[in-house]
Amino acid sequence: GAELTVVRGEAVGLLGPSGSGKTTLLRYILGMSRKNAVVRCSGLRFEEQNLLRMSDRQRHQLRRNRMGIVFQDQANRLSPFRRIDRQIMDAGPARAPVVDAVAALRDVGFADPARVASSYAHQLSGGECQRVAIAQALASSPSLLLADEPTSALDTTSQRQILDLLLTIRAQQKIAMLVISHDPSLLYALTDRVLRLHDGIITPFTPSF
């Protein structure tokens, strides 16, 4: 029963408590559902393409080239053995010019991008790791940015910085965004409209604050 549409240039928030299925829905959109998942879906389209007719390989290529992904636990997703610049370059689209990691880090607000580029994940704060995640997500110049609880693991100051960064990206790049959160105030600050996922159904959400 879950149904939603995000159009180009629009930011949509998806609200719901823990366990409501927000991340499960996001993983399905990305083609990253668990192997034993049973999904009933009547339609899933992206830029006029029917994702249900694609192979896993085709979905992977589409995800790498046209979608940007920011997860909440990014510090745990970065490799501890490889420098940040290599991880950003690897996030770029296949068969495309090598991504300038220093420039990508500068674009997400680092005042000292060369230092961050030559660092390893354990040398960065949680807020810095989340900025790296956004740099990775934007490396392929995606038309859709998907963010799963992008500020929930951060302190208040870092949350504000990441929110400001996402607002700037919205204004500058005009890409579509789907932001998942359990925090309605964050979604209303960042998105054009907020939807609520409850009992497998998506409905418009009206705030009480």
N, C-alpha and C positions, 0 to 999 in steps of 0.2 A: 503493500500500500504506500510505500515511500515514493514520492514524485517531486522533482524540482527541476528548475531550469535556471541557468546562469548565462546571461548574454554578454557579448564583448563589451568591455569597459565597465561592467557592473561588479560591485562587491556584495556578496550575499553572506549573511551569517547563519550558521546552523547551531541552534541551542539545544541543550539537553543534559540531563544529569549523567553521572558516571554509570555505564552499563546500559545506556539507552540505545546504543548501536551506532553512534556517530562515527567512530573510527572504523567500524565494520563496513559501513556504507562507503566511507572514503577509500578504504582498501579495495573495495569492489570496483569503484570508478577507475582506480589505478591499475586494475588487473592484478592485484596482489593479495587476493583472498587466500585463506588457508586451503591447503590441498583437499582437506576433508569437508570443506564448506559446501552446503547445498543451497544454491541461490535460484530463486524464481524471479526472472526479470523479463518484462515484455518489450523493453526498448532501452538502449543506451547509446546516445549519439554524441559525437564530438566533431565540430567543424564539418558537418554533413557526412561524416563517416559513421558507419554502423559498427560499433566496437564488438558487438556480439558475434559478428562474422569474421573477426580477426583471430589469427593464431596467437599463442602466447608470445612468440617472437615479434610479431607485428605490434602487439600491445606494448611490449617492452620498448621497441623503437619509438613508438608514438609518445610514450611516457618520457623517454629521454630527450626527445627533440622538441616537444610541444607543450609539455606540462612541467611546472616547477612544484616541488614538494618541500614543505617545512614541517618537521615533526617536533613534538614537544621535548623529547629526550635526545636532542641532537648531540649533546656531549658524549652520550653513549654510542652514537652511531658513527662518529668520526673515528677513523683508524688511529690507534695510538702509535703506530709504527711508521707512518708516512707524514711528510710535512704538509701543512695546510695548502700551500700553493699547488702541490701535485693533486690533492683531492679536489680542488676547485677546477683544475684543468680537466680532470677525468669526468667532471659533471657536464662538460660542454657537449654539444650535439655531435653525433658520429659523423665522420668524414667532413669536418668543418675546420676552419683555421683554429689554431691553439688559442685557448682563452688566456687573456692577460690577467693572471691572478691578482697582481698588485693593483691593477686598475679596478678589477671587480671588487676588491676589498675596500678600495677608496670610495667606490660608489655606494657602499653600504655604511659609510660613515666613519671608517677607521682613520684617525689622524696619522697613524704610523703603519700604513698597510704593508710596508716592506718587512717590518718586524713580525707582524702576524703571519705573513706569507711563509716566512722561514721557521715558524714555530711548529710545535706539535700540540695536539689537543690538550694534554695535561698541563701545558704552560699557559692556557687561556682560562678566563673566567666563564661562568655559565652564560652571561650576556654576550661575551665575545664569541663563544661557540654558536650561539643562536644567530649572530650576525653572519658568521661563516656559513651557516645553513642557508640563510637568505641569499648570500652570494652564490652558493652552489645552485640554488633553485633558479636564479636568474641567469646562470651561465649560458643556458641554451636559448635565451631570449624567448621564453614561453609565452603563449597566448592565454594560458590559464595557470594561476597560482593557487595551490591548495595548501592550507595551513591548518594543522591539527594542534589545537591548544598551544599556539606559538609563544605564549608568555607565562604559562602556568608554573613552570619550574624555576622562575626567576624572582629575584627580589624586586621590591617596589620600584626602585630607580631604574633597573634594567628593563622592567616591564614597560615603563613609560618610554624609554629609549626605543625599544622594539616597536611599540605602537606608533610612535612618531615616524619611524623608518618606513613602516608599512603604509602609513598615510602618504608619505612622500612618494613612494613607489607608485601608489595608486594615481596620484596627481600627475606624475611625470610620464608614466608608461601606458596608462589607459588599458591595462590588461584586465581580464576577468579574474575575480578572486572568489574563492569559497573558503570561508574561515569557520572552523569548528571551535566551539568553546562552551563551557558551562557558566560563563560570566556574561550576563546580558549587557552590563554597562560597557564592557570592552567591545562587544559586537555593535552596539549602537554608536560608539565613537568611531568605528572603523568602516562599517558597511552601510549600504543603501537601504537594505531591508533585512529583517531577521525572521527566520523560520524556526519552528520548534519541532523536534523529533520526539514523539511519545507513542508508545505501543505500536511502533512500526509505521505510524502515520505522520506525515509532515504537514503542518498547518502554519499560517501566519501567527506571529507572536506579538502580543500587545503588552508593553511593559507596565508595571504597576508603580514605578518610581517616577 
